[in-house]
Amino acid sequence: MDKMNIKNLREKIDGVDKKIVEFLNSRAMITKDIAQLKIKKGVSVYSPDREREVLNKLTVINKGPLSCRALEAIYREVMSASFSLGKKLRIAYLGPEASFTHLAALKRFGSQVEYIALDSITDVFLRVEKGEADFGVVPIENSIEGAVSHTMDMFVDSDLKICAQIILDVSHNLLSNYLKGQIKRVYSNPQVFGQCRSWLQENLPAVEKIEVSSTTRAAQIAVKEKYSAAIASLLASKVYKLKVVCPDIEDSSQNATKFFVIGKSDANQTANDKTSILFSIKDKVGALHEMLLPFKKYRINLTKIESRPSKKKAWDYYFFIDLEGHKNSPCVKKALFELDNKCKFLKILGSYPAGE
């Protein structure tokens, strides 16, 4: 009786699958037509604002039992497949393969685009600026270790815009083809060692910690070198054929990294946006306070403020600010106009959907 019920239920699944394939192909034909129209107009086939709108609508209409997170993951691949129907997107990222930036890029663009792994953040910016990649993915901030200064510095002189953000929950794993007690050396990058400091002190206090350029590079060394291990992603364990000796060894469960998608234009306005800017100030008492007054005046929430040396003059700084709202919304527009009149230099880095 149970076998008959299972058979009947599987036949129902087969029928649903047939409809799903038909609907997916119907959707693909429409997106293909849209892509062709965008290409004729010289517009990118990737629209962060439209992507966010689609995902938000799915959340509203979803009645379960699939979670909204699961549905979003499915639709990311559906949209990734749609990108490949027109001009295939080229996405540059800070590599090599299986780095956390690679994971972030996969999370946003799926598997059906062309990925270009590059050795440095500078290279990612250059490839996009030259048109050799449509978009780039670069790290900007870790919730524990703070801002990625190299990325911030690149925005000072680059004309590229921030068009989307990606928040990636970071999981660090001890990878090796040796038992934990046999490990004599552990490889990873400095930031990762900082994020796993307590765990390493408690579990591998006598093991040598060797800093390398990336977690992927660590995995590449560990797979070849005797009694060695790497701290890297689960994807790195699959790519480089390493066993997961200990999973989730990061000291904080709240460990996340924010990445920016950079391109030649920022996103259109949505119901929930963020804007990133940088500015420099005149060297006088109370100058920074004065710069922030327009945001208070128009009740605009600032979610981040960070300073960086300008590298052009001693003790001269740029200030990076993230604020709520799109640059074209009335209040943000007024605040930025007033700031521009007060500060020495202002640059709008981009407006992009805040939802993640």
N, C-alpha and C positions, 0 to 999 in steps of 0.2 A: 504493500500500500504506500509506504514512504517513498519507495523507488518510483512509483507512478506519479506521486505528487511532485517529486524532484524533477522528473522528466517534463511534467506539464509546466512547472515554473521555468525551467530552462528554455522551453519552447517560447514562453512569453518573453524571456530575455532576448532570445534570437529575433523575435519580432520587433522589440523595442530597438535593438541594435541596428536593424535594417533602417528604421525610421531615423535614428540618430545620424547614420551615415548619409542618408538622403538630405537631411536638414543641414548637416555640416557642409556638404557640397553645394547646396543652394546658397548658404551663407558665403561660402568661398567665392562663388561666381559674382555675388554682389560686391564683395570687398575687392575682387580683382578689377571690376569696373571702376570702383572708386580710386584704386591705385593708379589705373591708367589715366584717369582725369587729373589726379594730383601730379603725375609725372609730366603731363602736357603743360601744366601750369608752373612746373618747376618747384613744386611743394613736396616736402618729405612725406613718405607714406606712413611714417610714425608720428602720431599725434598724442602726446602725453595727456592732454586735457580730455580727448575723446576716449582714450584708454581708461582713465579714471572714471569718466561718466558711465561707460559700459559696466565696469566692475561695481560701481555703486548701485546701479540698477539691478544687477544680479543679487546683491545683498538684500535689496528691498523685496524682490519677488521670490526669493528662495524660501521655501517652506520645509526644507529638510526631507529625509534624514541627513543628506550631505551637509557638512558644515560649510559656512561661507568661505572659510580658508581653503577647503578642499576644492570648492567650485571655482575659486579664483585661480588656483594652480592649474586646473583643467583649462580654463579660458585663456590663461597666459599662453599655453601651447597652441590653442586654437588660433589666437591672434598671431603667434609666431609663424604658424603655417601660412597665415594670410599674407604676412610680409614677404614670404618667398614667392608669391604668385606674381608680384610685379617685379620691380628692380630689387634684387636681394640686398637686404641691409648688411652693411659692413660695420661691425662694432669693434673698436679698438679698446683694449683694457690693459691694466698693469698686470703682466704675466709673471711667471709662465703659467701653463695650464694647471688647473686645480688650486690656484691661489684663491684667497678670499674675494679678491676683486672679480675673478672669473666666476665664482659662485654667485656674486651679486649680479653680474651681467646675465647669467643664465636665468636667475630669478626674474629679471625684468624682461628680457627679450626671448627667452625660450631656446629651443635647440635648433630651430630652422633658419637661423641667420648665419652669416659668415663672421667668425671671430678672428681677431688679429691680436695675438699676444705680444706685448712689447716690454722692453727692459726697464723703462723708466716712465714716470709721470710726464716728464717733458716730452718724451716720444709720443705719448698718447695725444697730448695737445697738438703737437706738430702734424700728426697724421690727419687729424680732423681739420685743422686749419688749411692744409694743402688739398683737402677733398679726397684723400686716399682712404678715409673712413667716414661714414655718415655720422656716427656718434662715438663718443668715448666714455668710458666708465673709470672714475678715479676715486680713491678713498679720500674723505675729508675729515672724519672725526670718529674716534672711538670713545665709548661711554666711560671707560676706565682711564685710558692713557691720554685722552684729549685730542686736540686738533692735529691734523697732518700738515705741518708747516709748508712742505714743498708744494702741495696743491694750492694752498692759500697764496703763496708767492707767485705762482704761475698766472693767477687771475689778474694780477696787477697790470701786466703788459699784454695779455691775450685779449682778443676781441670775441672769443667764444662765450656763449651764454650757458647758464645752468638751465636745463629744460625739464629735469626730473630728479627726484631723489630716490634712493633705495636704502631701506633699513634692513640689515642682515644680522640676525641673531648669530653670534659667534660661538662655535663649539670647538674647543681645542682637545686633541686626542693624542695620546702617546702611541706612536706607530713604530713597530719593529718586527723583525722576523726572529727575535730572540726573546727569551723569558725576561720578565722584569728584573729578576735577580742577576741576570747575566749582562745587563746593559752597563757599559762603562762610559759612554759619551752620548749626550743628547744635543741635537742640532735644532735650531729654530732662529727666528729673527728677534731682535731686541724687544720689540713691543710685546710679542707673545710670551717671552720669558717673564716680562713684567706682569702680565696678566695671569701667569701660573706660578708666581713666586712662592706662595705659601705651600701649594701642593708639592712642588719640587723639593722644598726644604724638608717637608715632612716625609716624603716617600723616596726621594733619591738624593739625600743630602751630600753623599760622597761622590756622586757622578759628575763628570766634567760637563759643563754647559758651554757650547760653542756657538757663537752668533754667526749667522749667515744672512744673505740678502733677502730671503723669502722662505716661507714655510714649504713651498714646493722644492726649492733648492735643498732644503733640509731633508725632504723625503728622497730626493735623488741621491744624496750622499748616503743616507741610512740604508738604502736597499743594496748598496755595493760594499759598504764597510762593515767589517766584523764587529759584533758586540755594540753596535750603534743603534740609536733611535732618533726619531724626529717628532716634533710636536707640530701637527698639521691637521688639515681637514679630513673628513671621512672620504671625500672625493679623491684626495691625494692617496689614501690607502688603496683605493680601487685602481687608480691610474698607474701607480708605481708598485703594486703587488706587495703591500706591507700589511701585516696583521695589526688589528687594533688591540694593543696590550691593555690600555686603560682609557675608557672614553670620558669625555666631559671633565677634563682636569682643570679648567679655568677656575680661578678663585671666587669669582662672582657669577651667579646665575643670571645677572642682569647685563651681561657682557654683550654689547651690540656695536656694530660699526655702521656709520652712515656714509653712503657713496653718492656722488653726483653724476648724472648723465649730462655730458657737455655736447653742445652742437652749435650750429650757426644762428639759431633763433630760439627764443624761449617759448613757453607754452601759452596758449590762449587762456583767458580767465575761466575759472570754475567756481563752484560754490565754496571751496575751501583751498586757499592758496597760501604760499609763502613767497617772500621776496628776499633775496640776498643782495647786499650792497657793500661797497667799501668806500671809505673817505679818509682824507687827511685834514688836520686842523692847524690853525694858526697857533704859534707858540705864545700863549698868554694865559694868565690865571683864569680858571673857570671855563676854558674853551670847550672841553668835552661836555661839561654840563649844559652849556649853551646849545651844543649840537643836538642833544637829546630832547630838548624842550618841545620841538615840533611834534614828536611822537606822543608826548604826554598830552599836548594840546588837542590832538585829533584822536586820542584814546586808542593808539595803536600799540599792541603788545609786542615787545622785543623778546625773542626767544633765545638769543645768543649775542654776545659781544666779545670780540677777541681782538687783541692788538698784535701787530707784527712790525719789526723795524723796516723802514722804507729802503734801507741799503743805499740810499742816495746821499744822506746827510746824517751825521751822528745825532742820536737821540730824537730822530724824526720818525714818526710812526704812522702806519695805516691802521684804521679800525674796520673790522669786518662785523657786520650786523645781519642777523636773520630776523625778519619781522613777519607778523601775520598779515595776510592780504596781498592782493595782486597790485603791481605797479600802476595799472590803469584804473583801479578803484578810486573814487573821488577823494576819500580821506588820505590814502597813501600818496596819491598824486600831489595833494596840497602839502603834505608833510615833507615829501622829497623836494618839492619846489623851494620851500623855506630853508631846508637843510642846504640845498645847493647855493643859496644866497649867503649862507653863513660860513661854510667850510671852504678850505683851500682847493679841494679836489673831490669830486663825487663820481662814482661809477656804479651803475646798476648792473649787477652780475646776472640777474635773471629772475623771473617769476615762474613758479612751477606748482603743480598740485601738491598739497600737503598730505593728503591721504596716503597711507602706506599699509 
